[in-house]
Amino acid sequence: MQNKKGHLAKQQVEINSSHPVILKLDKLRIKNPDLAKLIVEQVFDNALMQAGLLDDGRVMVPRLNKLMDITLETLPKD
């Protein structure tokens, strides 16, 4: 909802603390805090996008590319 000035009303994000992604993030934040931060930022932007509140989805592209790069580096080499 927007107020008279065109600003969005205060939003609330609910996190399911028993969701597998959240549980894995809790462990990852100790082992690899930088990667955990990237994933948390992506989870937040995903929530904004699903709610129709993300102004410009292009901001996610560099982060997604970095996450894919990190993921692909962990695969076994042929």
C-alpha positions, -999 to 999 in steps of 0.1 A, spaced: 0 0 0 12 35 -8 5 66 13 -4 100 -1 33 109 -8 37 77 -30 59 59 -4 53 23 4 38 16 38 61 -2 62 65 -38 52 72 -69 73 92 -99 64 85 -132 81 112 -159 81 104 -195 86 132 -205 110 127 -242 103 131 -238 65 160 -258 51 176 -228 35 175 -208 67 189 -237 87 218 -242 62 224 -204 62 228 -205 100 256 -231 96 271 -213 66 274 -180 84 301 -195 106 320 -213 78 317 -187 51 302 -154 62 307 -137 28 288 -164 9 261 -164 36 257 -127 32 253 -130 -6 226 -157 -1 207 -136 25 207 -106 2 193 -128 -26 166 -143 -3 156 -108 7 154 -96 -29 134 -128 -38 109 -118 -12 107 -83 -25 102 -96 -60 75 -120 -50 57 -91 -33 60 -69 -63 82 -44 -44 115 -48 -62 120 -17 -83 148 -30 -105 155 -67 -107 187 -60 -126 205 -53 -93 203 -90 -86 222 -101 -117 257 -95 -105 250 -113 -73 233 -142 -91 263 -145 -114 287 -145 -84 266 -172 -66 266 -193 -98 304 -189 -101 310 -199 -65 287 -229 -69 304 -241 -101 338 -238 -85 327 -264 -59 319 -290 -86 344 -318 -91 368 -312 -120 369 -336 -148 
